Amino acid sequence: MPNIPYESGSVSPGSDADSTGAPDVTDERVAAPDGGRQRERSADPAAGGSTADEGGEVSGGDVPGDAADGSVVLRAEGLEKTYGSWLPFRRTVEVLDGADIEIRAGEVVGIVGANGSGKSTLMKALVGALDPDAGTVEASGRVGWCPQEELLYDRLTVRETFRLFGEGYGLSGSEVEDARDRLADRLDFEEFLDYRVDQLSGGNRQKVNLSVALMHDPDVLLLDEPYTGFDWDTYLAFWDLTEELRERGTAVAIISHLINEQERFDRIFELADGTLTDVTDEGSNQADDAGVR
Amino acid sequence: MSDARGRSTTVGARARRLEVGLSSAIHEFVREPVNLALLVALPPAIVVSYGSMMSAFPELPYMSSSPEQLGAVAGTLFVAAFLPGVIGLFQVISARRADERLSLTGFPRATLFCSRLLAVAVASLLTAGVSLAVLTTRTDVAALPAAFGTLVLVGVLYGLVGMLVGAVLPRELEGSLVLIFVADVDEALASGIVQTDGAFAKLFPLHYPHELFQAAVGGSGVATGDALAAGAYVLVLGVVALAVYTTLTGEGGVR
């Protein structure tokens, strides 16, 4: 599989990253802003624009200063992905075909598309959970990912889940406890901290799923159908939290098959035929067709 | 020492991560009561049934002991290998996608592998103890500590085989079938019940452990060469399994 270039540091338009050369999908390398030092892409969204090895060693680093100035914190260019198989009776499906997106600090971006349009594939490519066939993804700062399907350990309690993922993020014990208590209070699952994940309702599992993405205070938050199963109060609490994150400079991208309350989003993209189109200002049939309400 | 995110990379921090990973793996396992029930119930059933089945066999010239004893020893080794093997397989497969997410947060895959292997080792202790206890009701065991150590080694060995199979073939049914087939053939070749080409049989994981176990049961003294070969086998398999696991369950593994 191809290695994808991964660039550390800010990727603001006009920054050194641009002046030293735009991401090149042909040779799959980019010149980094630190004098040409090149890195392979990390599969570590927690490290943001960093590279983690097996021992958890991370080079590069966070760019917290970028969070408040509206600079680009996540950029994907020319993403392509086709699912195929050498096995018989399997179909080849072209999912992404040159998808581009830039997400800036402090904005809330919606990505909408029909069922099977490749939204989750796009999200996985953005967080490094999936190797695209071509294209580049660059991120700065810490990245949080809330997958559509709760990828949690069924027989661990919620408390143990926080502890385990907190170790992954490199948080101290007290930081884990702070994050756990803050998010449990905010999303109202305090009483379930000692419940096993497989004993939670679907909505509460989704709260934990979301909280795991939030517990390390990411600079970029990528959410795949985040409010599936939420009751109305939790839905409103989710948006309060999102608004708070936006004010703190966190970039939030929400993928959904249907986007309600368009006014909550700064920009909305439609994923169709493998590419992303900005439909924020369409206010028209195109937006309606894309599932924006 | 700390990394770019201020995350500690000291030995203490790594040890804590391993401890949290191990604790999680053990909790995941023991909170499924069926798992524990199988660990306790299967060894007696298999050791007794292997011994009983073999008792009907005639004693052939190349056999080192009576067919019944050979059967009981073979059953003990099989169950001590197979159960940890299945546990290793499911440790890798059942939480594969959650493991991917955990890795993406920065939890090192090598640490995850080691924590899973340690959990398998803990299960191996239990399996070895139960199966050896059952064996002692069927036949005399001359050197219990050596026999127990060999069975634990067998459990770790097949735990690695299971993790390897799980990484290469991440499907529960197919992976289990492969594991049953490998363990069964391996034990049959190693047991001496059937006469085989010696060089070919030595390639299988249970060959040297079987020699060690047979010596521990019969009291003939453990051969250093067999012990070194068995240890080397575990080390090589461990390195291969780690490399395959970190490669195949790494970046791009989530689908």
Interface residues (C-beta under 8 A of the other chain):
Chain A: M1 R41 A43 D44 P45 A46 A47 S50 A52 D53 E54 G55 G56 E57 V58 S59 G60 G61 D62 K124 V127 G128 A129 L130 D131 R142 W145 P147 E149 L151 L152 Y153 D154 R155 L156 E160 R163 L164 F165 E167 G168 Y169 G170 R196 V212 H216
Chain B: D3 A4 R5 G6 R7 S8 T9 R14 R16 R17 V20 G21 S23 S24 H27 E28 R31 E32 A95 R97 A98 E100 R101 L102 S103 L104 T105 G106 F107 P108 R109 A110 T111 T246 G250 E251 G252 G253 V254 R255
